Amino acid sequence: MFKFLLSLFLLMPSVGLADGIVGKPDSHAPIGVMGDHTHKKGELMFSYRYMRMEMSDLQDASHDISRNDAVSSTGSYKFMNAPIKMHTNMHMFGGMYGINNRLTGMVMFPFINKKMQVRQRAGDKKRFTVSTRGLGDVKLTGLYTLKKNINSSWLLNFGISIPTGETNAKDVMVMMNGSHTHSTLGYGMQLGSGTYDPILKIGYRKKWNKISLGWQTSGIWRLYQNSDNYHIGDEYKGTLYSAFVLNDWISFSGRVDGKWVRKISGAHAHHSNMFMSPVFSKDQGHRKVNISGGINFIIPRGELKGQRLALEYNNPIYQYYDGLQMKSDKTVTLGWQYAFTFKDLF
């Protein structure tokens, strides 16, 4: 996959890269924000994001819970095992096309790799690892400019999440007696929702000479149960961001974002024992607030004109969980974007 990305990057000069579309380094939102801008009629943009998300330790409501408490036979939870840490690597490929000067179409393809380490009640040294990988849910959206002038814009984003991600991913799990079984993994290890989910976003952006400010609020709704007899919770997000332009190459950004995910409804048809681990619990709802810092680069001239690179580091400052769950640690996002017109290809 990385060889493919490198080949694509190196190939761009041969398809008219010198005519790439150039703006200010802050003319796009921080790389962790998606669906923040539109394109003129006939413009095409490709993008790639690599996201690394890490989780560790346990929390119930606003209280830290030790792994020993989670698996103790005399404690409040009495789970047979508990997660120790988890990481998710996501490769997000995107494309945007300006249908006209007010409407832009966008598609996003996520390829996801999740890995989680688990400890058993028998002791902290009794550990095993489960993992899953594959295509997540593809998102197909339209971005419509509600109002725009030289310094500000209102943007409506609407679309659908298509259930291309696995909802019955399995891996080998170790039982209390030491036996191994190939079982369905917990909700957080699945790759998709299993349902067609409507998406709606609205955003605003204002820019000055050296400073820009924007916000975006969004929702995704799970309207029915999937084929495994459950649906994951509705998800609502909001973010406020600002950027400062250092020169025509570089800008720095800061961002605060919040997320509310509701509890799961129903229960996975292939989860036979809810007391195996908290990852099988329906209490997967949570509320989080994060802060982020980032840097954006754009190449304004030369053979690589129009290439955009961006980096953002995201860290939680508030977390509340509806049940025993793993806490978020940090998220790092690295991205590349390039916009051009069809005439540049010929």
N, C-alpha and C positions, 0 to 999 in steps of 0.2 A: 504493500500500500504506500509506504513512504517512497519507494522507487518510482511509483506512478506519479506521486505528487511532485517529486523532483523533476521527472521528465516533463510534466505539464508546465512547470515553472520555466524550464529551459526552452520549451517549445514556443512560448508566447512571443519572443522577438520575431519569429518567422511568420506570425500572423498579424503583423502590423502593430507591434507593441509600441512603437514610437508615436502612434496616434492614440494611445490610451487616454481615457478621460481623466483629467486631473482636477482636483478641488483642493480645498484647504485640508490639513491633516485632521481637523476636527469636524469635517463635513459629514462624517458618519459617527454614530453613537459609539461608546465603548464596546469592545468586541463581545462582551457578555450580554449585550442587548441585541435582540434580533427583530427584524421587521421595522426598522426605524426610519427608512428613507425610500423614496421612489426613484424611478429613472425616466428619462425622456423617451418618447416613442422611438423604438428601434434599438435602444441601448440594451446591452446584455452584460450581466455580471456573474462571474463565478466566484465562489468562496469556499474556504476550508477552515474549519475550527477543530483544534484538538483541546479537549477538556479533561482534566484530571481532578476527580472528586474523591476526597478521603473522609472516612468516618472511623470513630473509635470511642470506646467507653460507652456507658449506658446511662440513660436518663428517663425518669418517669415524671410527667408534669414538669416542674422546674427543679426537681431533686436529682442529684447524682446517685446512682445505684451501682454498687460494686458487683463484679461478676460472681463473687462468692454468694452474695445475697440473692442473686438471680437464680442460682442453681441449688441453693441449700434446700434439703428436704424438710427443714424446720422453719424456713423463712416464709415470706409472704407470697412468693411467686412460684416456687417449686418446679421450675423448668428443668428438663433433663440435660439441656445444654444451652449455651448462650454465646452470641457472637462476640468476638474480641476486636476485630477491625475489618474494614472493608474498603476497597477502592474500586472506582469505576473509571475506565478510560473510554472516552467517546470521540469518534472521528465523524465530524458533521460536514457533509458535502452539500453545497447549496447552489442554486441558480436563480437569477432574477431576469425578467424581460419586460421592457417598457411596451405595453400593449398600445397605450396612447400617452399623452402628456400628463394624464391624471391617474391612470390605472396601471399598476405593475403587478405581474404575476410572480409568485415565488414558490419554490419547492425545496424541501430539506430532507436529506437522506442521512439518518444517524446509524453508524455502526458502533456497537457497544460491546465492551468486555468488562464483566464484573467478577470480582474475586473476594471471597469472605473467609476469614479464619474463625473457627469455632472451638470452644473448649467444652469438655464434658463435666458432668457433676462429679465424676470419679477423681478429678484433680486438674490443676492448671496445666500439667504437662500432658494430659490426655487431649490432644488437639487434632483437628483435621481441617482440610480446606475444600471448599466447593467453589465452582466457577461456572459461568455461562457466557456465551458470546454470540453475536449475530446482528442482523438488521433490526433496528427499533421501529417505532411507528413513523411512517413517512407523513410529513405535513405539507399540505397544498393550500396556499393562501393567496388572497388578493390584497393589495395595498392601494387605497384610494385617497387622493389628496382632497380633503374637504375644503381647505382654504390655504392660500399661500401668497406671501408677498416677498419682497427682497430680503427681509430679515427674519421671518417667522413662518411656521407652517403647522397645520393641523392634519393628522393622518389617521385614517381608519383602516384597520387590518382585520380581515374576516377570512375564515376558511374552515378546513376540516383536518382532523388527524385520522389517518387511514391505518387500520389495525394490521400492520405487516410484522409487528414484533411478536415473539413467542410469549405465550401465557402459561405454558405447561413445561417449561425447561426443567430438566432433571440432572442430577449428578449423584455420585456415590456418597452416601452418608454412613457414619459409624454409629452403631447402636450402643446402648449401655452394656450389653453383654459382649461387645467386641466384634459382633458380626457386621457385615457390610450390606447395604441395600441401595438399589438404584431408585431414588425417590424424587418426587416433585419438590422443587426448591421453594423457599418462602416468597412472599409477595414482592419484597424489595429486590429479589434476584431475577425476577421476570423481566422481559425486554419490552413488553408492550401492554396496552390496556385490553386488547381483545374487542374493542368497540369503536364504532365511528363516532368521533367526538367533535362537536362544533367548537370553534375558536373565535374569540372576538378580542380585539385590542384597540385602544385609542391612545394617541400620543400627541405631544406638542413640543415644538423646538423653537428657541429664540437664539439669535446669534448677534454678536457685536464684533468689533474689529479683532480683539484678541481673546474674547471669552464667549462661550456658548453654554446654554442651559436647556435642559429638556426633561420631560417626564413621560412615562408610559404606564398604563394600567391594562391588565389583561385577565381573561378567564377562559378556562376550558372545562366543558361540562360533560359528565358521563351519564347518559340518559337511560341506559338499560343495562342488564346483566349480559356478560359475555357467555360463550359456550361452556365455560367452566363454572358457571353459576355464581358469579360475583361481579361487581364493578368497583374499580378503585374510585377514590373520592374526587369530587370536583376540586379544581385548583385555581386559586386567584393570586395574582402577582401585581406588585406596583414598584416602580423604580424612579428615582430622581437622580439626575447626573449633571455634571458640569465639566467643561474642558477649558484649558488655557493653551493658546497657541504660542509656542516658543519661537518658531520660524516657519518657513514654508515647507519644512521637512517633518517637524516633530510637534506633537501636542501631548499634554498630560491631562489625565482625567481622574475624577473622583466620583463615587457613586454610592448610594444607599438603596437597598432594595428589601422588600418584605414579601413573604409568601405564606399563604394559608392553604393547607391541604386537608380536606375533610376525611372522615373515617371511611373504611371500606364497607360496602353493603353486600350482604350475602356472605358466602364462604366458598373457598376453592373446593371443587368437587374431589380433588385428589390429595387434599390435606387430611390425613386420617387421624392425626393426634395433635390437637392444638397446644398441648402441654409439652410437646417436644422442645420448642424453642419460641422465644418472643417473636421471631421473624414469621411465624405462622399465625400470629394473632391478627384479628381484624382491626385492632386499635392502632392503625398506622397513620392517623391524622396528626398534624403538627402545625406550628406557627413559628416562623423564623424571621429575623432581621439580620442583614449582612451589610458590611461596608467593603468597598473595593477601591483599589488604586490601579491605574493603568497608564500605558504609554502607546501612542499611535504614530506610525511612520507612513509617509507617502513619498514616493520618488517623483519629484516635479519635472525632471528633464532627463534626457539621455535615452539609451536603448531600453531601459527598464521603466520608462515614464508611465506613471499611473498605478504602479504596483503599491499595494497597501499591506503593511504588516502591523500587528497589534498584539499587546500582551496585557492581561488583567489578572490581578491577585484578589481573591474574594475570601473574607473571613467572617464567621458569625459573631454577632455581639449579643444576640438574644435568641433562645430556643425554648419552646414549650411543646411537650409531647403528650398525646392522648393515649398513654400506655407506655410500657417499657420498650424503648427503642434505642438504637445507636445514635450518638451525637455526631453532627457534622463538624469536621475539622477545618478544612480549607478547600478551595477550588481554584485551579489555575487554568486560564484559557489563553491559548495562542492561536492567532488567526491570520489568514491571508485573504485578500480580496483584489479583484481586478475587473474593471468595467471597460467596455469598448462597444463599438457599433459593428453591424454586419459588414459594412463597407471596408472595415479594417482587415477582414478575412480574405479579401480578393484583390 
